[in-house]
Amino acid sequence: RSSLLKRAVYSVLNQTYIDFECIVVDDGSNDNTQEVIDSIKDDRLVYFQHSKSRGASSARNSGIRRSKGEFIAFLDDDDEWLPTKLEKQVELLKSTPQSIGMVYCWMDYFDGMGNLLQEHHPILKGNVFHQVLDKQRLGGCPTLLVKKKVIEKVGFFDELLHRGNDGDFIRRVCNKYEVDFV
């Protein structure tokens, strides 16, 4: 959705943590997404397009496979990050023991007018697998920072799931690793 994309991308490019690549996966759009990306001049921006829509899981997996970094974070076109998200999460994840595979953060939901609709501020940490079995208690993909080697161990997003793919992925990480939060 090109109408939303620029805001999302700039929320990544304007992070206080600057050592990253911003991979934009165009999942077979039929709008001017590529023009929007081409208008943003930043060497950290990497763009590629699926020839046809394959879904959110496939788009995330394509981005993971092309990534060069040690950590992976996710952002959909209708989401945005606060400026210190990556800095705080990277600092925490680098300082944690190997048993920690993922760090998440809080998430607030706003309507199109900027009015706060809902706050999601969980405080679960450590071995939380049994606490996330019945509900997506940690939040969604935009809150996550995951070690790439953890993804390689627990597996990528399930491309057969059209809904709930982030919850499934989070549960698989939590089954093998502890988590922490910012």
N, C-alpha and C positions, 0 to 999 in steps of 0.2 A: 504494500500500500504506500505508494510514493508520497501521498499527502501527509503521512505520519513519519516517514523515514528520516527526514533531515533532523528533526528534533531528537529522535532516538540516537542517531549516529553522533550528533554533536554532544550528547550527554556522555558518550564514550570518549570522544576526542578531547573533551574539556576536563578529563580526570586530572587530579593532582598527581597521580601515579602515571608516568608517561611512557614507560618501557613496555609497550604492548603492540600487537597487531589487531586491527579491527576488521574482522572478516564478515563481509555482508554476503549472505546467500540469498539470491533472488530465486524463489521457488516457482519459476515459470510464470511470472507476472505478465500481464498484458497492458500495463500502463507505462509511464515514463520513469520507472525506477532507475534504469541505467543512466538516464540523463541527470537525475537528481544526484546520484553517486558521482558521476563525471564532473559535476559542478563543485564538488568538495575537493579541495586541493590539500591532501595530507598524505605523506609517504607511508603512514601506518595503516592506511585504508586499502583493503584487498577486496575485490568484487568478483564474483562469478555467478553464473546463472544456470539453473536446471532448465532443460529444454521444455519440460512440462512439469506441472505441479506434482510433487511427490509427497507432500505433507511435512509437518513440523519436525517429526523425528528424523526424516531423511535430510532435511535442511540442516538440522543440528549436527547430524553425523557427518555430513559433507564438510561442514566447518571444522569439526574436530579433526577429521582426517587431513585437512590442509594446514592445520595450525602447526606452529613451530615452537610454541611456548611450553613451559613447565606446568602452567595453570590454565584452566579453561573457565570462562564465564559466559553467560548467555543473556541475550537481550532481544526481545521481540520488537517489532516496529511500533507497537502501541504502548511501549514502556519506556521509562528513562531512569537513569541513575543519578543519584546525588554526586557532587564532584569528588568526594573523598571515599567513595565506595571501594574502589580497587585498592587504593593505598592502605586503608584499614584492613581489608581482608587479606591482601598479600602479606602484609606485616605479620598478621596473626598466623596465617597458614605456614609461613616460613619458620616461625618460632615454636610451632607445636611438635609433639612427638610424631613418629611415623604412624602411630595408630589413628591419627586424625586424617581423614581422607577428604573432608569437605568442610567449608565454612559458609554459613549462610548469614543473611542480614534481614532486617525487618522490611516490611512492604506496606505501603499505604495506597489505597485506591481512591481516585478522584474522578469526578464526572467531567464532561467536556467544558464546563465553566470554571473548573479549578476548585470545586467544592469537595471537601474531604467526605467520602462515603463510608470508608471502613479502614480500620487499622489492623494490621496483622503483625503482632509483636511477640512471637514465641521466645522462650528462654531455655529450650531443651538443649542439652549438651551431653557429650559422652556417648555411651552406648544407648541409643534411642530407638533401636529397631522395633522393639515391642510397642513403643508409643506411636509409631507411624504406620502400623499395619492397617488400622481402620480408617485413617484420615490423613489428609495432607497437612500435617501440623507444622511443618517447617516453612511452608510457602512454596512459591513456584520457581521456575528456572531463572528468572531475572535476579533472584536473591543469592544464587549459588556461585561459589568459586571452588572448583574441584581440581585436584591434582590429576594431570593427564595420565599418569601411570595407574591411578585408581580406575579411571574409565577403561583403560586397556585391560584391567583385571576383571572388573565387574560387567563389562560389556557396554556397548553403545546403546542409544535409544532404540526401543523396539519399534520398527517401522510398520509392524502390523497393527499397532494400537493407534487408532485415530483420536481417541480421547484418553486422558489419564497417563500419557506417556511420561510426563515429568514426575508424577507420583510413583510410577513403576521404577523409574531410574533412581529416584531418591531412596526408595526402599531397598533397592539392590546395593546402593552405596552403604546405607546404614546397616545392612546385614553383615557386611565385611569390615566396616570401619566405624570409628567414632566420629562425631561431628562437634563443631564449636560454632559460635556466632559472634557477630559484631552488632 
